[in-house]
Amino acid sequence: MKKSLLIASIACLAMVSCKKDYTCECTFTSSGSSTPTVTDVTIHDTKSKAKTACDQSATSGGAGWSCVIK
């Protein structure tokens, strides 16, 4: 009985994910502009997947973009 309860507990914990809302803040800096353009995007996922998506946003945006997770 204890083994069944333990397995059931582990299964329930595995089903609960650590997904949260993360903000990906992307900044575009151009040599002709005195103030950077800032864009915030909310990503609902795990921290590692949100960081990956945020990093991909920076590279797909082209030169001048830098993105960080907040």
C-alpha positions as a Markdown table, in Angstrom:
| # | Residue | x | y | z |
|---|---|---|---|---|
| 1 | Met | 0.0 | 0.0 | 0.0 |
| 2 | Lys | 2.8 | 2.4 | 0.9 |
| 3 | Lys | 4.5 | 1.7 | -2.5 |
| 4 | Ser | 1.3 | 2.5 | -4.4 |
| 5 | Leu | 0.8 | 5.7 | -2.4 |
| 6 | Leu | 4.4 | 6.7 | -3.1 |
| 7 | Ile | 4.1 | 6.0 | -6.9 |
| 8 | Ala | 0.8 | 7.9 | -7.0 |
| 9 | Ser | 2.4 | 10.9 | -5.3 |
| 10 | Ile | 5.4 | 10.9 | -7.7 |
| 11 | Ala | 3.0 | 10.7 | -10.6 |
| 12 | Cys | 1.0 | 13.6 | -9.4 |
| 13 | Leu | 4.1 | 15.7 | -8.9 |
| 14 | Ala | 5.4 | 14.8 | -12.4 |
| 15 | Met | 2.1 | 16.1 | -13.9 |
| 16 | Val | 2.5 | 19.5 | -12.2 |
| 17 | Ser | 4.9 | 21.4 | -14.3 |
| 18 | Cys | 7.0 | 24.4 | -13.3 |
| 19 | Lys | 5.6 | 26.6 | -16.0 |
| 20 | Lys | 5.4 | 30.3 | -15.0 |
| 21 | Asp | 5.1 | 33.6 | -16.8 |
| 22 | Tyr | 8.5 | 35.0 | -17.8 |
| 23 | Thr | 9.1 | 38.4 | -19.4 |
| 24 | Cys | 11.5 | 38.5 | -22.3 |
| 25 | Glu | 12.7 | 42.1 | -22.6 |
| 26 | Cys | 14.2 | 42.9 | -26.0 |
| 27 | Thr | 16.1 | 46.1 | -26.6 |
| 28 | Phe | 16.9 | 47.5 | -30.0 |
| 29 | Thr | 19.8 | 50.0 | -30.2 |
| 30 | Ser | 20.5 | 51.8 | -33.4 |
| 31 | Ser | 23.5 | 54.1 | -34.0 |
| 32 | Gly | 21.2 | 56.9 | -35.1 |
| 33 | Ser | 18.8 | 56.7 | -32.1 |
| 34 | Ser | 19.6 | 58.2 | -28.7 |
| 35 | Thr | 17.0 | 56.1 | -26.9 |
| 36 | Pro | 16.7 | 52.3 | -27.3 |
| 37 | Thr | 13.4 | 50.7 | -28.3 |
| 38 | Val | 12.2 | 48.2 | -25.6 |
| 39 | Thr | 9.7 | 45.4 | -26.3 |
| 40 | Asp | 8.4 | 43.0 | -23.6 |
| 41 | Val | 7.0 | 39.6 | -24.5 |
| 42 | Thr | 5.5 | 37.3 | -21.9 |
| 43 | Ile | 6.3 | 33.6 | -22.3 |
| 44 | His | 4.4 | 31.0 | -20.3 |
| 45 | Asp | 6.8 | 28.0 | -20.0 |
| 46 | Thr | 9.6 | 26.6 | -18.0 |
| 47 | Lys | 12.5 | 28.9 | -17.3 |
| 48 | Ser | 14.9 | 27.1 | -19.6 |
| 49 | Lys | 12.5 | 27.0 | -22.5 |
| 50 | Ala | 11.6 | 30.7 | -21.9 |
| 51 | Lys | 15.3 | 31.6 | -22.0 |
| 52 | Thr | 15.7 | 29.6 | -25.3 |
| 53 | Ala | 12.7 | 31.4 | -26.9 |
| 54 | Cys | 14.0 | 34.7 | -25.7 |
| 55 | Asp | 17.5 | 34.1 | -27.1 |
| 56 | Gln | 15.9 | 33.0 | -30.4 |
| 57 | Ser | 13.9 | 36.3 | -30.5 |
| 58 | Ala | 17.2 | 38.2 | -30.3 |
| 59 | Thr | 18.9 | 36.3 | -33.1 |
| 60 | Ser | 15.8 | 36.3 | -35.4 |
| 61 | Gly | 15.3 | 40.1 | -34.9 |
| 62 | Gly | 18.6 | 40.9 | -36.5 |
| 63 | Ala | 21.6 | 43.0 | -35.6 |
| 64 | Gly | 21.0 | 45.5 | -32.8 |
| 65 | Trp | 18.6 | 43.4 | -30.8 |
| 66 | Ser | 19.5 | 42.0 | -27.3 |
| 67 | Cys | 17.0 | 40.1 | -25.2 |
| 68 | Val | 17.0 | 39.0 | -21.5 |
| 69 | Ile | 14.6 | 37.1 | -19.3 |
| 70 | Lys | 13.2 | 39.2 | -16.4 |
